[in-house]
């Protein structure tokens, strides 16, 4: 099914997104109703923090085939350990429920771990060596921290900072004394986060709610990074985005902000295609309808207006491989669970990767940010070794959190980036499994946990 941009009612699109939400989900359709209140863990702005009680969503060992609702993951009371010198205690206001966490919630881990990454909160204590933030600051705890000094940070890939995977140290204990670690070193599904200093980005003054800010910590930052990062989209270009979840929809908005002339959205879920048109896509395609003709269809939409080679044109009579978008962004990934919304043509996630490679123009840029694919695919060796198309991989594709998060906050604050349209469901911490389930089922655009008294 092909959709083209038209006057789509914002209310009707958001109603559609909200209508497919279920359970305790609350649609975010206006005002500051989603603003978080005080959490249950009382504020202790001074001292070592050792012995402080709080609640977090903790997962232990699960056998293969465990469902989200059948997982042993649960909200439990923890006791904080002594604060390390380079860490920060953050009282969580809201945490985004990334699709990758759905698989983590049924994982098999040797040590209990608190889940979640990408959240916003208030700094309540800092370690002795911390300089980036102060007590009282509102900060976004990002999924991809950057120290700014290591090998990869100094070579233009702060999103691959060497402090990203430095190992997880126990930060709290269960009631029986068992140590608990923070998954991804942030544990957004918790009343208290204890991230490393370089994972904290102070939030500039803003009218955005905690829910909107939490979205910017991970999925929106990832999507915007595809068009602002290592392969910045140029004005008047053709852009194709495969996958219209919160990452792909953020990329679509970023391409619009950057001035792309044509933005092609590709997703099997109708409500996501409709929202993509509302947020900046000029045409939306259903990969199930297009089938194996998808690549040729997208190429035909990107016919260059000039075929004279000596006048900057593109002579596609020489090779059809020269046709295609200037920028291709792949944000599909493999399925952790079968969706209840419209399923795509390949649950392994390999077909979208291969199609993204094929439809990218000869000198274009392919950016891949998805995860969870199963298996491998092949590309012609000669085109890989002696071609001109550029491939940029990695979840954040060069995003520098300390530099870019404040930029993205300003884009959202000014109304140029619509983050509220993406955060379609909210849940309290006690319903974390419900939030994970609706995200796994693809029955919402994005879900956010909020921490209220």
ZALUMMAR-470395 format. One record per residue (C-alpha): residue number from 0; x, y, z; residue in one letter. Coordinates in pm, 1 decimal, decimal comma, always signed. Last residue first. Layout:
[NUM; [X; Y; Z]; "a"]
...
% end
This chain:
[452; [+435,8; +914,1; +4434,5]; "x"]
[451; [+497,8; +926,1; +4059,8]; "x"]
[450; [+771,2; +776,9; +3844,9]; "x"]
[449; [+680,0; +756,6; +3478,4]; "x"]
[448; [+767,1; +466,8; +3247,3]; "x"]
[447; [+753,2; +555,0; +2878,4]; "x"]
[446; [+607,0; +369,2; +2581,7]; "x"]
[445; [+672,2; +425,0; +2212,4]; "x"]
[444; [+477,0; +402,2; +1886,1]; "x"]
[443; [+218,5; +169,0; +2032,7]; "x"]
[442; [+82,4; -173,8; +1946,4]; "x"]
[441; [+418,0; -309,5; +1827,2]; "x"]
[440; [+352,4; -627,2; +2032,1]; "x"]
[439; [+695,7; -593,6; +2193,8]; "x"]
[438; [+617,5; -230,2; +2284,5]; "x"]
[437; [+281,0; -329,1; +2432,3]; "x"]
[436; [+447,7; -606,7; +2629,6]; "x"]
[435; [+732,6; -395,8; +2766,1]; "x"]
[434; [+487,6; -138,2; +2898,8]; "x"]
[433; [+271,8; -410,8; +3050,5]; "x"]
[432; [+579,2; -561,5; +3213,1]; "x"]
[431; [+672,5; -222,0; +3359,2]; "x"]
[430; [+332,4; -195,3; +3526,0]; "x"]
[429; [+463,9; -133,0; +3878,5]; "x"]
[428; [+689,4; +139,3; +3737,2]; "x"]
[427; [+391,7; +345,9; +3623,3]; "x"]
[426; [+295,5; +338,7; +3255,1]; "x"]
[425; [+283,5; +589,3; +2969,6]; "x"]
[424; [+178,7; +543,3; +2607,6]; "x"]
[423; [+202,2; +744,4; +2283,2]; "x"]
[422; [+547,0; +898,5; +2319,3]; "x"]
[421; [+606,5; +958,7; +1947,1]; "x"]
[420; [+369,1; +1249,8; +1891,9]; "x"]
[419; [+516,3; +1422,5; +2197,7]; "x"]
[418; [+860,2; +1427,1; +2035,2]; "x"]
[417; [+763,4; +1668,6; +1759,0]; "x"]
[416; [+1089,2; +1822,7; +1639,4]; "x"]
[415; [+1051,5; +2177,7; +1506,0]; "x"]
[414; [+834,4; +2274,4; +1802,6]; "x"]
[413; [+1085,5; +2513,8; +1956,1]; "x"]
[412; [+1131,3; +2294,2; +2263,8]; "x"]
[411; [+1182,2; +1988,0; +2044,2]; "x"]
[410; [+1460,2; +2150,4; +1843,8]; "x"]
[409; [+1604,8; +2295,2; +2164,2]; "x"]
[408; [+1611,8; +1952,9; +2329,4]; "x"]
[407; [+1780,1; +1810,9; +2019,0]; "x"]
[406; [+2053,9; +2071,6; +2042,4]; "x"]
[405; [+2100,2; +2007,1; +2416,1]; "x"]
[404; [+2132,9; +1632,6; +2336,3]; "x"]
[403; [+2384,6; +1702,3; +2058,2]; "x"]
[402; [+2696,3; +1834,0; +2230,7]; "x"]
[401; [+2707,7; +1617,2; +2542,2]; "x"]
[400; [+2558,0; +1322,7; +2354,3]; "x"]
[399; [+2803,4; +1331,4; +2065,1]; "x"]
[398; [+2619,0; +1144,2; +1793,6]; "x"]
[397; [+2855,2; +968,3; +1554,8]; "x"]
[396; [+2621,0; +706,3; +1417,3]; "x"]
[395; [+2410,7; +656,4; +1734,9]; "x"]
[394; [+2327,5; +288,0; +1692,0]; "x"]
[393; [+2630,0; +196,7; +1483,9]; "x"]
[392; [+2691,3; +161,4; +1112,0]; "x"]
[391; [+2781,3; +401,7; +832,8]; "x"]
[390; [+2801,8; +256,1; +481,3]; "x"]
[389; [+2912,5; +474,3; +189,3]; "x"]
[388; [+2835,2; +397,0; -172,8]; "x"]
[387; [+3138,4; +427,8; -397,5]; "x"]
[386; [+3207,2; +70,8; -501,7]; "x"]
[385; [+3532,2; -120,6; -534,7]; "x"]
[384; [+3540,9; -365,2; -244,5]; "x"]
[383; [+3167,4; -393,4; -175,2]; "x"]
[382; [+3062,0; -369,8; -539,7]; "x"]
[381; [+3323,0; -630,1; -633,9]; "x"]
[380; [+3218,6; -864,2; -352,9]; "x"]
[379; [+2851,6; -862,5; -447,8]; "x"]
[378; [+2656,9; -843,0; -120,8]; "x"]
[377; [+2573,0; -1136,6; +103,7]; "x"]
[376; [+2339,4; -1190,6; +396,8]; "x"]
[375; [+2395,0; -1314,2; +750,9]; "x"]
[374; [+2198,7; -1462,2; +1038,6]; "x"]
[373; [+1968,2; -1317,2; +1304,8]; "x"]
[372; [+1921,9; -942,0; +1330,5]; "x"]
[371; [+1875,1; -801,3; +1680,8]; "x"]
[370; [+1987,5; -444,6; +1620,1]; "x"]
[369; [+1904,6; -140,1; +1408,9]; "x"]
[368; [+2119,8; +164,5; +1335,2]; "x"]
[367; [+2220,4; +124,9; +970,1]; "x"]
[366; [+2316,9; +435,2; +771,3]; "x"]
[365; [+2359,6; +403,3; +395,5]; "x"]
[364; [+2505,0; +706,7; +218,8]; "x"]
[363; [+2491,9; +764,1; -155,1]; "x"]
[362; [+2757,6; +748,9; -424,8]; "x"]
[361; [+2605,0; +459,2; -618,9]; "x"]
[360; [+2253,2; +515,9; -487,1]; "x"]
[359; [+2119,0; +319,2; -188,6]; "x"]
[358; [+1851,9; +73,2; -305,5]; "x"]
[357; [+2070,4; -234,9; -274,4]; "x"]
[356; [+2211,8; -169,6; +72,1]; "x"]
[355; [+1872,1; -85,2; +220,2]; "x"]
[354; [+1723,8; -393,5; +54,7]; "x"]
[353; [+1990,3; -610,9; +215,2]; "x"]
[352; [+1932,1; -464,0; +558,2]; "x"]
[351; [+1553,0; -483,8; +517,9]; "x"]
[350; [+1586,1; -852,4; +421,2]; "x"]
[349; [+1806,1; -940,6; +719,9]; "x"]
[348; [+1565,6; -836,6; +997,0]; "x"]
[347; [+1510,0; -1194,7; +1112,6]; "x"]
[346; [+1131,4; -1140,0; +1123,4]; "x"]
[345; [+1122,3; -1090,4; +743,0]; "x"]
[344; [+818,4; -959,0; +550,7]; "x"]
[343; [+698,5; -723,3; +825,7]; "x"]
[342; [+418,5; -804,2; +1067,0]; "x"]
[341; [+104,3; -589,9; +1097,8]; "x"]
[340; [+34,3; -533,4; +1468,9]; "x"]
[339; [+38,8; -824,5; +1712,4]; "x"]
[338; [+413,7; -856,3; +1669,6]; "x"]
[337; [+602,1; -1187,0; +1703,5]; "x"]
[336; [+870,5; -1138,3; +1972,0]; "x"]
[335; [+1236,0; -1029,8; +1964,5]; "x"]
[334; [+1198,7; -925,7; +1600,7]; "x"]
[333; [+1513,0; -838,2; +1408,7]; "x"]
[332; [+1606,9; -485,6; +1316,2]; "x"]
[331; [+1406,4; -217,2; +1135,5]; "x"]
[330; [+1591,4; +115,7; +1148,3]; "x"]
[329; [+1767,6; +135,1; +810,2]; "x"]
[328; [+1841,1; +488,1; +689,0]; "x"]
[327; [+1910,6; +545,6; +318,9]; "x"]
[326; [+2051,9; +875,0; +196,2]; "x"]
[325; [+2101,2; +994,7; -162,3]; "x"]
[324; [+1808,5; +777,5; -267,2]; "x"]
[323; [+1830,5; +543,9; -567,3]; "x"]
[322; [+1969,7; +515,9; -916,5]; "x"]
[321; [+2332,7; +427,2; -995,5]; "x"]
[320; [+2250,2; +57,7; -965,0]; "x"]
[319; [+2039,5; +89,7; -1279,9]; "x"]
[318; [+2359,9; +87,5; -1478,9]; "x"]
[317; [+2457,4; +273,4; -1795,5]; "x"]
[316; [+2102,8; +382,7; -1876,8]; "x"]
[315; [+2097,4; +542,9; -1531,3]; "x"]
[314; [+2278,2; +851,8; -1654,6]; "x"]
[313; [+2283,4; +1073,6; -1346,9]; "x"]
[312; [+2328,6; +1443,3; -1406,9]; "x"]
[311; [+2592,4; +1691,9; -1301,8]; "x"]
[310; [+2594,8; +1861,2; -1640,9]; "x"]
[309; [+2861,1; +1644,3; -1800,3]; "x"]
[308; [+2662,2; +1331,1; -1714,6]; "x"]
[307; [+2342,0; +1446,8; -1877,1]; "x"]
[306; [+2050,4; +1255,4; -1719,6]; "x"]
[305; [+1899,9; +1548,3; -1525,6]; "x"]
[304; [+1584,4; +1523,4; -1316,0]; "x"]
[303; [+1722,9; +1225,4; -1121,0]; "x"]
[302; [+1472,5; +945,1; -1078,6]; "x"]
[301; [+1428,1; +889,5; -706,4]; "x"]
[300; [+1075,1; +747,6; -707,0]; "x"]
[299; [+1182,9; +484,0; -959,7]; "x"]
[298; [+1462,2; +377,8; -723,4]; "x"]
[297; [+1210,5; +333,4; -442,4]; "x"]
[296; [+994,2; +107,2; -658,9]; "x"]
[295; [+1295,7; -90,0; -784,0]; "x"]
[294; [+1403,1; -163,8; -428,4]; "x"]
[293; [+1052,0; -253,5; -314,7]; "x"]
[292; [+980,5; -492,9; -602,3]; "x"]
[291; [+1061,8; -793,7; -382,2]; "x"]
[290; [+740,8; -727,7; -189,6]; "x"]
[289; [+577,4; -390,3; -258,1]; "x"]
[288; [+265,1; -484,7; -64,3]; "x"]
[287; [+447,2; -632,9; +233,9]; "x"]
[286; [+698,9; -348,1; +226,8]; "x"]
[285; [+415,5; -94,2; +273,8]; "x"]
[284; [+524,5; +240,2; +133,2]; "x"]
[283; [+486,0; +596,5; +261,8]; "x"]
[282; [+534,5; +914,9; +58,4]; "x"]
[281; [+634,9; +1271,5; +143,7]; "x"]
[280; [+746,6; +1190,8; +498,5]; "x"]
[279; [+742,5; +1491,3; +733,3]; "x"]
[278; [+575,1; +1419,0; +1065,5]; "x"]
[277; [+220,0; +1369,2; +943,6]; "x"]
[276; [+335,2; +1137,5; +668,4]; "x"]
[275; [+527,9; +928,9; +922,4]; "x"]
[274; [+215,1; +919,2; +1139,6]; "x"]
[273; [+24,8; +757,8; +853,1]; "x"]
[272; [+302,7; +506,2; +794,4]; "x"]
[271; [+306,4; +423,7; +1165,2]; "x"]
[270; [-69,9; +372,1; +1169,4]; "x"]
[269; [-40,7; +137,1; +871,1]; "x"]
[268; [+222,3; -95,2; +1015,8]; "x"]
[267; [+432,7; -256,9; +740,7]; "x"]
[266; [+691,2; +24,3; +730,3]; "x"]
[265; [+875,0; +225,9; +463,2]; "x"]
[264; [+889,1; +607,1; +473,7]; "x"]
[263; [+1021,9; +791,7; +167,8]; "x"]
[262; [+1139,6; +1147,5; +232,1]; "x"]
[261; [+1172,5; +1371,0; -72,3]; "x"]
[260; [+1306,7; +1726,2; -77,7]; "x"]
[259; [+1530,9; +1693,9; +227,6]; "x"]
[258; [+1561,9; +2022,4; +418,1]; "x"]
[257; [+1758,6; +1929,4; +730,0]; "x"]
[256; [+1446,3; +1966,4; +945,1]; "x"]
[255; [+1260,9; +1724,9; +716,4]; "x"]
[254; [+1546,0; +1475,0; +738,7]; "x"]
[253; [+1538,7; +1509,4; +1117,2]; "x"]
[252; [+1165,1; +1446,0; +1124,3]; "x"]
[251; [+1211,0; +1130,3; +920,4]; "x"]
[250; [+1500,5; +1020,8; +1141,5]; "x"]
[249; [+1281,5; +1064,9; +1449,8]; "x"]
[248; [+1011,8; +854,9; +1283,7]; "x"]
[247; [+1273,9; +587,1; +1212,9]; "x"]
[246; [+1388,5; +574,1; +1574,5]; "x"]
[245; [+1035,7; +590,4; +1722,3]; "x"]
[244; [+921,6; +305,7; +1496,1]; "x"]
[243; [+896,0; +378,3; +1127,9]; "x"]
[242; [+1130,7; +119,5; +975,5]; "x"]
[241; [+1314,3; +170,1; +647,1]; "x"]
[240; [+1379,3; +540,4; +591,9]; "x"]
[239; [+1450,6; +666,0; +239,5]; "x"]
[238; [+1596,6; +1012,5; +181,6]; "x"]
[237; [+1619,0; +1208,6; -144,7]; "x"]
[236; [+1815,8; +1533,5; -118,7]; "x"]
[235; [+1706,3; +1896,8; -148,9]; "x"]
[234; [+1910,5; +2001,1; +156,4]; "x"]
[233; [+2191,5; +1768,0; +268,1]; "x"]
[232; [+2154,8; +1487,8; +522,4]; "x"]
[231; [+2446,8; +1458,7; +763,4]; "x"]
[230; [+2639,1; +1130,0; +728,7]; "x"]
[229; [+2850,7; +1100,9; +1045,2]; "x"]
[228; [+2580,5; +1255,2; +1264,4]; "x"]
[227; [+2290,9; +1494,7; +1194,4]; "x"]
[226; [+2071,6; +1266,5; +978,9]; "x"]
[225; [+2123,7; +931,4; +1149,9]; "x"]
[224; [+2179,5; +1102,8; +1484,1]; "x"]
[223; [+1819,8; +1223,7; +1482,8]; "x"]
[222; [+1705,8; +863,3; +1496,8]; "x"]
[221; [+1945,4; +762,7; +1774,8]; "x"]
[220; [+1867,9; +1070,3; +1984,6]; "x"]
[219; [+1498,6; +997,5; +1938,8]; "x"]
[218; [+1545,9; +637,4; +2051,6]; "x"]
[217; [+1777,6; +706,8; +2345,1]; "x"]
[216; [+1778,2; +1003,7; +2580,5]; "x"]
[215; [+1541,6; +1214,1; +2369,0]; "x"]
[214; [+1246,7; +994,2; +2466,9]; "x"]
[213; [+1318,4; +1063,6; +2834,5]; "x"]
[212; [+1294,3; +1436,8; +2764,5]; "x"]
[211; [+945,2; +1394,9; +2622,6]; "x"]
[210; [+826,8; +1199,0; +2926,0]; "x"]
[209; [+987,3; +1446,6; +3166,6]; "x"]
[208; [+785,6; +1724,1; +3004,9]; "x"]
[207; [+933,1; +1981,4; +2770,6]; "x"]
[206; [+912,5; +2348,5; +2867,9]; "x"]
[205; [+1290,3; +2377,8; +2863,9]; "x"]
[204; [+1589,5; +2523,1; +3043,0]; "x"]
[203; [+1891,1; +2324,7; +2933,8]; "x"]
[202; [+1922,1; +1959,9; +3038,1]; "x"]
[201; [+2253,0; +1853,9; +3191,1]; "x"]
[200; [+2392,3; +1544,5; +3014,9]; "x"]
[199; [+2482,0; +1246,7; +3232,7]; "x"]
[198; [+2646,6; +934,6; +3086,7]; "x"]
[197; [+2993,2; +1086,8; +3139,8]; "x"]
[196; [+2939,9; +1092,8; +3516,7]; "x"]
[195; [+2873,5; +720,2; +3541,4]; "x"]
[194; [+2514,2; +630,6; +3609,1]; "x"]
[193; [+2353,7; +556,0; +3948,0]; "x"]
[192; [+1983,1; +560,2; +3874,2]; "x"]
[191; [+1721,8; +578,8; +4148,9]; "x"]
[190; [+1349,9; +505,2; +4123,5]; "x"]
[189; [+1441,0; +232,8; +3877,9]; "x"]
[188; [+1354,6; +127,7; +3524,8]; "x"]
[187; [+1623,3; +366,5; +3395,8]; "x"]
[186; [+1897,3; +122,7; +3493,2]; "x"]
[185; [+2202,5; +332,9; +3387,0]; "x"]
[184; [+2513,1; +115,6; +3359,6]; "x"]
[183; [+2384,4; -61,5; +3049,1]; "x"]
[182; [+2203,7; -302,8; +3284,2]; "x"]
[181; [+2267,3; -188,0; +3638,8]; "x"]
[180; [+2405,8; -455,8; +3868,7]; "x"]
[179; [+2250,5; -623,6; +4172,4]; "x"]
[178; [+2432,0; -797,8; +4460,0]; "x"]
[177; [+2241,3; -1048,6; +4673,1]; "x"]
[176; [+2188,8; -935,6; +5035,3]; "x"]
[175; [+1852,0; -1107,6; +5087,9]; "x"]
[174; [+1666,4; -776,8; +5047,0]; "x"]
[173; [+1840,1; -723,5; +4715,1]; "x"]
[172; [+2167,0; -533,4; +4697,0]; "x"]
[171; [+2284,9; -220,3; +4520,3]; "x"]
[170; [+2551,6; -85,1; +4285,5]; "x"]
[169; [+2719,7; -406,6; +4174,5]; "x"]
[168; [+2973,1; -324,6; +3899,4]; "x"]
[167; [+2893,1; -363,3; +3531,3]; "x"]
[166; [+3172,2; -379,6; +3281,4]; "x"]
[165; [+3344,6; -105,0; +3087,0]; "x"]
[164; [+3106,9; -123,2; +2793,8]; "x"]
[163; [+3036,1; +236,3; +2692,8]; "x"]
[162; [+3356,4; +366,3; +2852,3]; "x"]
[161; [+3539,9; +304,3; +2525,9]; "x"]
[160; [+3321,8; +566,8; +2360,0]; "x"]
[159; [+3150,8; +430,8; +2050,8]; "x"]
[158; [+2897,5; +713,3; +2029,9]; "x"]
[157; [+3196,4; +945,1; +2063,0]; "x"]
[156; [+3292,3; +841,4; +1709,7]; "x"]
[155; [+3488,9; +1132,6; +1564,7]; "x"]
[154; [+3841,1; +1012,8; +1626,4]; "x"]
[153; [+3895,5; +1166,5; +1970,8]; "x"]
[152; [+3590,5; +986,7; +2110,2]; "x"]
[151; [+3717,7; +657,4; +1966,8]; "x"]
[150; [+4059,5; +674,7; +2135,8]; "x"]
[149; [+3937,0; +808,5; +2471,9]; "x"]
[148; [+3902,0; +1171,7; +2581,8]; "x"]
[147; [+3546,8; +1291,5; +2518,3]; "x"]
[146; [+3399,3; +1068,8; +2790,9]; "x"]
[145; [+3094,2; +984,0; +2583,8]; "x"]
[144; [+2782,0; +806,3; +2705,6]; "x"]
[143; [+2547,2; +607,6; +2479,9]; "x"]
[142; [+2218,6; +517,9; +2651,2]; "x"]
[141; [+2194,3; +869,5; +2786,0]; "x"]
[140; [+2108,8; +974,9; +3139,3]; "x"]
[139; [+1933,1; +1305,1; +3077,5]; "x"]
[138; [+1997,1; +1547,5; +3357,7]; "x"]
[137; [+1809,2; +1792,7; +3577,0]; "x"]
[136; [+2066,1; +1950,0; +3804,9]; "x"]
[135; [+1991,3; +1971,5; +4178,9]; "x"]
[134; [+2325,5; +1829,8; +4291,9]; "x"]
[133; [+2587,9; +1920,1; +4033,8]; "x"]
[132; [+2694,0; +1784,4; +3695,1]; "x"]
[131; [+3010,0; +1754,5; +3482,1]; "x"]
[130; [+3263,7; +1765,9; +3765,2]; "x"]
[129; [+3240,4; +1428,1; +3942,0]; "x"]
[128; [+3552,4; +1316,4; +4129,8]; "x"]
[127; [+3402,2; +1298,2; +4482,4]; "x"]
[126; [+3085,9; +1125,2; +4367,5]; "x"]
[125; [+2765,1; +1319,1; +4314,3]; "x"]
[124; [+2431,8; +1320,8; +4495,8]; "x"]
[123; [+2070,4; +1409,1; +4423,3]; "x"]
[122; [+2078,7; +1473,7; +4050,1]; "x"]
[121; [+1725,4; +1505,7; +3912,4]; "x"]
[120; [+1587,5; +1277,3; +3643,3]; "x"]
[119; [+1571,4; +1172,7; +3279,3]; "x"]
[118; [+1598,7; +829,7; +3120,5]; "x"]
[117; [+1765,6; +627,6; +2846,1]; "x"]
[116; [+1845,6; +277,5; +2961,0]; "x"]
[115; [+1642,9; +18,6; +3143,6]; "x"]
[114; [+1687,4; -295,2; +3346,4]; "x"]
[113; [+1803,8; -364,3; +3701,2]; "x"]
[112; [+2024,7; -670,8; +3706,5]; "x"]
[111; [+2035,3; -996,1; +3898,4]; "x"]
[110; [+2361,3; -1187,6; +3838,7]; "x"]
[109; [+2417,2; -1489,6; +3611,6]; "x"]
[108; [+2173,1; -1350,3; +3353,0]; "x"]
[107; [+1935,8; -1540,7; +3126,5]; "x"]
[106; [+1726,5; -1282,7; +2946,3]; "x"]
[105; [+1346,9; -1244,8; +2942,9]; "x"]
[104; [+1346,0; -870,9; +3017,6]; "x"]
[103; [+1648,2; -824,4; +2791,9]; "x"]
[102; [+1438,1; -910,9; +2489,0]; "x"]
[101; [+1185,6; -638,6; +2562,7]; "x"]
[100; [+1475,1; -404,4; +2645,7]; "x"]
[99; [+1571,8; -386,0; +2278,5]; "x"]
[98; [+1234,9; -227,1; +2200,2]; "x"]
[97; [+1326,1; +76,8; +2411,8]; "x"]
[96; [+1097,4; +166,2; +2702,2]; "x"]
[95; [+1178,7; +531,0; +2776,6]; "x"]
[94; [+1240,0; +630,0; +3136,6]; "x"]
[93; [+1075,5; +907,3; +3338,9]; "x"]
[92; [+1141,3; +1108,7; +3656,1]; "x"]
[91; [+1434,3; +913,5; +3800,7]; "x"]
[90; [+1612,9; +1043,9; +4109,3]; "x"]
[89; [+1977,1; +1049,9; +3993,7]; "x"]
[88; [+2277,0; +939,7; +4202,2]; "x"]
[87; [+2600,7; +1018,7; +4017,2]; "x"]
[86; [+2913,4; +811,6; +3965,1]; "x"]
[85; [+3286,5; +885,8; +3938,8]; "x"]
[84; [+3375,0; +861,4; +4309,7]; "x"]
[83; [+3164,7; +549,9; +4370,6]; "x"]
[82; [+2855,2; +585,8; +4590,8]; "x"]
[81; [+2832,5; +335,5; +4876,4]; "x"]
[80; [+2576,8; +62,8; +4805,5]; "x"]
[79; [+2206,6; +127,6; +4759,1]; "x"]
[78; [+1949,1; -105,7; +4909,6]; "x"]
[77; [+1693,8; -254,3; +4673,5]; "x"]
[76; [+1320,6; -317,4; +4686,9]; "x"]
[75; [+1186,1; -522,2; +4398,1]; "x"]
[74; [+981,0; -460,3; +4085,1]; "x"]
[73; [+973,0; -785,3; +3890,9]; "x"]
[72; [+1150,5; -985,7; +3620,7]; "x"]
[71; [+1077,5; -1355,3; +3666,2]; "x"]
[70; [+943,0; -1361,8; +3312,1]; "x"]
[69; [+599,6; -1507,2; +3246,4]; "x"]
[68; [+450,1; -1174,2; +3136,6]; "x"]
[67; [+743,9; -1115,5; +2904,7]; "x"]
[66; [+735,5; -1470,3; +2773,2]; "x"]
[65; [+1005,4; -1728,2; +2846,1]; "x"]
[64; [+1114,6; -1932,7; +2544,0]; "x"]
[63; [+1461,9; -2005,5; +2675,8]; "x"]
[62; [+1486,0; -2026,1; +3057,2]; "x"]
[61; [+1498,9; -1706,1; +3265,4]; "x"]
[60; [+1767,6; -1605,7; +3515,5]; "x"]
[59; [+1719,5; -1275,7; +3698,5]; "x"]
[58; [+1547,3; -949,5; +3606,6]; "x"]
[57; [+1501,9; -645,6; +3830,9]; "x"]
[56; [+1262,0; -352,2; +3792,9]; "x"]
[55; [+1373,3; -108,8; +4064,1]; "x"]
[54; [+1259,1; +19,1; +4403,4]; "x"]
[53; [+1445,6; +232,6; +4655,6]; "x"]
[52; [+1611,1; +213,0; +4997,9]; "x"]
[51; [+1925,0; +410,3; +5088,1]; "x"]
[50; [+2178,9; +206,2; +5283,0]; "x"]
[49; [+2484,9; +372,1; +5130,7]; "x"]
[48; [+2401,0; +717,7; +4993,3]; "x"]
[47; [+2748,0; +842,4; +5098,8]; "x"]
[46; [+2613,2; +1165,8; +5243,4]; "x"]
[45; [+2409,7; +1450,3; +5097,0]; "x"]
[44; [+2108,8; +1506,2; +4871,6]; "x"]
[43; [+1888,3; +1239,6; +5030,3]; "x"]
[42; [+1554,0; +1256,0; +4849,9]; "x"]
[41; [+1291,8; +1001,3; +4952,9]; "x"]
[40; [+1235,8; +694,5; +4730,9]; "x"]
[39; [+864,9; +688,8; +4643,9]; "x"]
[38; [+909,5; +917,9; +4347,4]; "x"]
[37; [+801,9; +1284,4; +4337,3]; "x"]
[36; [+592,6; +1373,2; +4034,7]; "x"]
[35; [+634,0; +1304,0; +3664,8]; "x"]
[34; [+484,3; +1523,0; +3394,7]; "x"]
[33; [+253,1; +1325,6; +3167,8]; "x"]
[32; [-44,7; +1553,7; +3209,7]; "x"]
[31; [+163,4; +1847,1; +3091,8]; "x"]
[30; [-72,3; +1950,1; +2815,4]; "x"]
[29; [-180,3; +1728,0; +2530,5]; "x"]
[28; [-239,6; +1396,8; +2365,5]; "x"]
[27; [-26,6; +1152,9; +2555,9]; "x"]
[26; [-234,0; +838,4; +2557,3]; "x"]
[25; [-234,4; +648,0; +2886,7]; "x"]
[24; [-147,0; +279,9; +2892,1]; "x"]
[23; [-292,5; +77,1; +3177,7]; "x"]
[22; [-411,5; -204,9; +2955,4]; "x"]
[21; [-422,1; -122,7; +2587,2]; "x"]
[20; [-272,3; +100,8; +2316,8]; "x"]
[19; [-420,7; +55,3; +1970,1]; "x"]
[18; [-652,8; +350,2; +2020,4]; "x"]
[17; [-368,0; +582,5; +2119,0]; "x"]
[16; [-192,5; +553,1; +1784,3]; "x"]
[15; [-519,6; +594,2; +1599,3]; "x"]
[14; [-612,8; +890,5; +1816,2]; "x"]
[13; [-271,4; +1038,5; +1745,1]; "x"]
[12; [-333,2; +1010,9; +1372,8]; "x"]
[11; [-684,7; +1152,1; +1398,4]; "x"]
[10; [-574,2; +1445,1; +1613,2]; "x"]
[9; [-290,1; +1537,7; +1382,1]; "x"]
[8; [-532,6; +1541,6; +1089,9]; "x"]
[7; [-364,6; +1431,0; +768,7]; "x"]
[6; [-356,5; +1697,5; +501,3]; "x"]
[5; [-174,3; +1496,4; +240,8]; "x"]
[4; [+157,1; +1316,3; +201,5]; "x"]
[3; [+137,2; +1007,2; -12,3]; "x"]
[2; [+49,2; +656,1; +93,9]; "x"]
[1; [+132,0; +342,0; -99,3]; "x"]
[0; [+0,0; +0,0; +0,0]; "x"]
% end
